[in-house]
Amino acid sequence: MSGSFVCGFDVGGTKLLALAFDPEDPARWRIERRGPTPRTADDLVKTIVTTIGELHDEAERTKACTHLHAVGLGIAGLVDRGGTLRFGPNLPGIVDTPLAERLVAELEVPVDVENDATAAAWAEHRLGAGMGIDEMLLITLGTGIGAGIVSGGHLVLGRHGFAGEAGHMIVDPSGPLCPCGQRGCWERYASGSGLGRLAREAAEAGRLHNVVEEVGGDPDDVRGEELTVAARAGDREALAVFDTFAWWAALGFANLTNLLDVEAIVIGGGLVSAADLLLEPMRVAYEKLLYASDRRAPARLIPAELGEESGAVGAGLLAVERL
Amino acid sequence: MSGSFVCGFDVGGTKLLALAFDPEDPARWRIERRGPTPRTADDLVKTIVTTIGELHDEAERTKACTHLHAVGLGIAGLVDRGGTLRFGPNLPGIVDTPLAERLVAELEVPVDVENDATAAAWAEHRLGAGMGIDEMLLITLGTGIGAGIVSGGHLVLGRHGFAGEAGHMIVDPSGPLCPCGQRGCWERYASGSGLGRLAREAAEAGRLHNVVEEVGGDPDDVRGEELTVAARAGDREALAVFDTFAWWAALGFANLTNLLDVEAIVIGGGLVSAADLLLEPMRVAYEKLLYASDRRAPARLIPAELGEESGAVGAGLLAVERL
């Protein structure tokens, strides 16, 4: 397939990332474009078409690649097997548009649309931290929680393609309300917003003196960022909040391992930047929470390797592999 | 394969069920044997060998089947891919025995050992309520909760073969202690023992007058059986306990659907006998608890069809299919 390339897009709630690369050797070169995610389906289609034109020009000029093989999109939300976003709280203007169909009509190349975490899981499985691991999960700890499942070396997609909504696993039915309408969803605890909530809870209970002082005295102003800075500086109260956070993350990891018996849980998303503070307490709590943990090897908890490019890379790979 | 047959065993915590049948046409005839589960590995191996001898004689005499094709065992607990029970709280005398290996040596036919719920899931998928459904779960609501997962038409086994421990999904970390050492495992609520616990809780809180009177006045004596009788007779307080139970069961079903996006959840185990009381409140609660339930078809909740034979049938089928 020399001379040909693929385009992968990660369509996030606020940011759009586009990559062109050679699917036969994705590490050799990548061309990227970034921008805000357009708010309407029409604008998204236009932006994607324009961006592909730019990537095509540059691929031709700098890599002697003239043939666009396929286009893949990873989108935050429930994407059905026909390539339509059926539910996406952060992308209301794009829901229910047959994106795959419209892009095929415009671009005249095969287009594949997938959930962003599923695409990222595939990228980590094929090229990243999960390479060679046929039973694995990717869990993205970002604003929310996303998940992609690999079983027997294949993606678990489910009937509609909606598998992987681990963030809405209810882990405490009397817990805080989730925007989804339920109480105590896992992502109320173990996501970036969960960390902020746990931090503010600790602050309001008088258990984060230094951090509250740092932000000017109002517990409501405490964010994950300030907490992280304090924890890295060795602030005990901040570290205790990270331990609580790690415990909740580990509880979900244990539930998922009980169900799927994976070999590795690859942890991606923004919170990976705090892996130095999180991984060890997560591992300790996880091994305590796992069923029959003295009779089995626990899953390895490992940081993702492809960073924020994983969704776009995975979407591009899937688009080619599904041809 | 006419003239040949397979033997499937369901090795439960207290009862052993053995079946001989034609794997090409499992519905045509079945020969069965029942007995208590032997307490040691040696006795179990002896019993299985003797039972197979009896089944063989009868199959030959009555069905003109002379060739034993393979033997399958379904066992309650964590069974590894080599056919050894690694963890089984109800079968301490059998844990860590290489059962498959020992039986192959004795019987000189292929032997396959699998978790009982996984085997039952396969039977329901191939011959029962899940026939033709490639994305399905079997959940057995018995003394505990077992689960088997079918994705893309294949069993999800996991790295060691331990997938499906849905009963130990933690759904309420401040909930009642589970014998496994954790708090608030799903099976503390949605199993037969969970129903008994919910009933006694209601009784102690004075919310089960008639049932408590029926058992002689001590709330501690209330069991699922008396509750079921009262609920069938229309006792409102008993029905309210069933509603609570159904809600907890539905919470787990919603978590599992969010994760796996199955088309059907086949419900087996002893509590299926109360399906008339449970299915409707389960469905109502499940649709409320499912993520984005207004944007998707919820999974169908359907009773298992193969009854208590499913584990033995599935184990036999898997033994043949894995040859």
Interface residues (C-beta under 8 A of the other chain):
Chain A: L78 R86 F87 E135 A147 I149 S151 G152 H154 V156 L157 G158 R159 H160 G161 F162 A163 G164 E165 A166 H168 M169 I170 V171 D172 P173 S174 C180 Q182 L251 A254 N255 L256 N258 L259 L260 D261 V262 E263 L289 Y291 A292 R295 R296 A297 A299
Chain B: L78 R86 F87 E135 A147 I149 S151 G152 H154 V156 L157 G158 R159 H160 G161 F162 A163 G164 E165 A166 H168 M169 I170 V171 D172 P173 S174 C180 Q182 L251 A254 N255 L256 N258 L259 L260 D261 V262 E263 L289 Y291 A292 R295 R296 A297 A299
